[in-house]
Amino acid sequence: MAQLLSPSYPLTICSRNKPYLKPFKQCSTPFSIAVSCKNSKPSSRGFFLQEQKLRKGSLVVHAAAVSTSQETPVQTSSGDPFKPQRVMVIGGDGYCGWATALHLSNKGYEVAIVDSLVRRHFDHQLGLESLTPISSIQNRLHCWRSLTGKNIELYIGDICDFEFLSETFKTYEPDAVVHFGEQRSAPYSMIDRSRAVYTQQNNVIGTLNVLFAIKEFREQCHLVKLGTMGEYGTPNIDIEEGYITITHNGRTDTLPYPKQASSFYHLSKVHDSHNIAFTCKAWGIRATDLNQGVVYGVRTDETALHEELYNRFDYDGIFGTALNRFCVQAAVGHPLTVYGKGGQTRGFLDIRDTVQCVELAIANPANPGEFRVFNQFTEQFSVNQLANLVTKAGEKLGLAVKTINVPNPRVEAEEHYYNCRNTKLVDLGLRPHFLSDSLLDSLLNFAVQYEDRVDKKQIMPSVSWKKIGVKTKTVSA
């Protein structure tokens, strides 16, 4: 189900008999682009826009540059030269995907974004809004090209539509696919039946389609899939990276680490992992599953270049992650909302490390038939520890930060053992950005800058795991 937004500039519609992304030889025409990027040098290169209507009202927009610039090769961990690859970033308009697409483009990769823009539609449906104003995907890409001279191609459509996805694969011919294109919120998946079903269908079927597209059209393509540490749950033993070696009744084997998902969203990720592992074994696909922790932060080197490149900053109870939410709450004088006892412990990482991890996975691909699992986080914190850190950082800025414990809307252990392994990405060269006072200060100042955009009605949790479809009672500020 693709929910598409109209482009923000006039387009010339070319009528063709065949759908999707066939070249427009006789009806593609160049057009000029005005980009509101202050202090940026205008690009002398032209753009061509290719557009065709698809079945079911879908739309593909394919923006391609006339020429591309030469980049310095990236170095792999072994020191061998690594020529820029063609990377398809599915979900490249989202929080992690946008930052990743810009980072890879900046590093010399040829990049294409594939996105249905449905995440923007969720905001309209639920009455939510990013703390930061978000430009249209077209304006974002125009600004990036104006500032850097680098082009990122754009394909608008739904990967659950295999006809669209297959034509996109055949047109772009990616060497690597970074797959962020899933409904990524546990609370969203627990709102009601329809959203639980949507999450499972969108995530599982979309990933299956990507696997089939790789098998049929790009067998050597490396799949870098965003998983989640939430697949593991909170077991009373150390969490290994994807696999565990066990001895049972005198026999030893290395098996996939047991999964204990805690929402319909997390369950969809578990299904993805099983499907990817099976296709690696059956078809020889090469894949890396990045089991990511909770991401915080909003700026990378690339998104900080201009306000039109800003990433989204979610602070609401459905899409906002813990540290981002706490910083916004502190900035507007709302008590920090700790769910239950606050002993819930998870792995965390900076958005700058997310993009670094993806680049490392691409530069050091899995072998054909190999299903690698990397635990992608840099530090572990409990909710209470995060609240204490934000409180101290807020006090240094003169903010009166208070904390309240609210009824936990989730079904989860609130006090538990938690110790995860995360050595594989470090071995490949990850240089972590640890949570520091300066970063907290930066996040809080960023939240203060945009505090007039905060809708306090969206701060408290409104989705209950036990009473699906019914708003949970919360403590008012």
Disulfide bonds with the S-S distance in Angstrom:
Cys37-Cys143 2.10
